Amino acid sequence: MSFTEEFAQAWRHQRTLMKHRPDRLRVRMLIYLLWLAGFGFFFAVIHGVQGRQLGTERWWLHALPGHLFVSACVTGCFFAIFRGFEKLAPQRWIDTIVGWQDWRSGVFYTGLSVLCSAIGVTIGLAMVDTLWFAQGWRRALLQPAFWGQFLGISAFVSIVVGVRYRARWKQEQLQARVTEAQLRLLQGQIEPHFLFNTLANVQSLIDFDPERAKLMLERFTDYLRASLGQLRGEATTLAQEFAMLEAYLGLMQLRMGERLRVRLDLPAELAGVELPPLLVQPLVENAIHHGLEPQISGGEIAVSARRGDAGALVIDVEDDGQGLDAQRSGGQRRTGNGVALTNIRARLTARWGVFATLELQPRAGGGTRARLQLPLNSLPT
């Protein structure tokens, strides 16, 4: 990621609460420095125009540095209070606030912003008079007109910023839906290959093993019943996703026999958690086709779901196959592994940005682990 992209990402994250920020501290400090300079210079100009001192030596030596100092105090309060709230507040509070997309979000951020500004201005004006210029700025703290002007400007800035963020949020939501529709269409185009291969297997078994062909057809029907419903919906549950995986893996076990062993682990308290459809199955397909099928002995595939740190839903798809380094060690590897992974990552980015990830990791003892991490309390409802 280039510095420009990182800066743009950090800028978008300003108004989003999160305990673990992906942005580097120095990038965030640069953003705070820009806010400091912008507001300090803005209020120094207003002060200069009101006192007819703009551009004079006194303005340059006293008014401008003083306002920059007060702006630094305000910026420091913003950083300390917002970051302190992120660190100390329970994760469920943060998830709830982030999920607000109505008037409650505006009230919360406006109120917290005004509080940070009031504390910062009070500290800044007192320190300027006590430690620096002794200009009598502290007297402004006792004047109702000053606080009226302060509240008016703070409310105006908060409303403008809030409207801008809400407009951008709506645009991102619309773009996410378009991207999700496009990627699900791609998934629907890829799906027939598996269907045709399964029907061909059934046809080949009818003559010499009709019982097995019947069983495969039954499993195939179960799989269609589970998967077609997901394709039509905006969301599915973990229970439905695991039911579809069970039907799919049952089909694959009929094809591979004892070469494929399966283990599914879904805690009962997570069964009703909703998530976008068809996120996990492509990972299971990859684990079989690129990890287990190339091995003569096959292997085991394990799919599990659990609560992770910082309010995340963690889904692991593990296999004890040939692993990520198979090509370098001379193992056979099929092509096409990147299509499904690119599809999933694009869907995650469109819906959650940096808050959802897909990682491929070496598995302890050999094989591969594909790990999905999604915001548990920000999933579709």
VENJOZI-V386264 format. One record per helix or strand of 3 or more residues. SS is the DSSP state (H for helix, E for strand). FROM is the first residue (numbers start at 1). TO is the last residue. If there is no record, write none. Layout:
ss:SS from:FROM to:TO
ss:SS from:FROM to:TO
This chain:
ss:H from:3 to:12
ss:H from:25 to:50
ss:H from:57 to:88
ss:H from:91 to:99
ss:H from:103 to:132
ss:H from:137 to:142
ss:H from:144 to:206
ss:H from:210 to:232
ss:H from:238 to:259
ss:E from:260 to:266
ss:H from:268 to:270
ss:H from:281 to:292
ss:E from:299 to:307
ss:H from:309 to:311
ss:E from:312 to:319
ss:H from:337 to:355
ss:E from:357 to:362
ss:E from:368 to:375
ss:H from:376 to:378
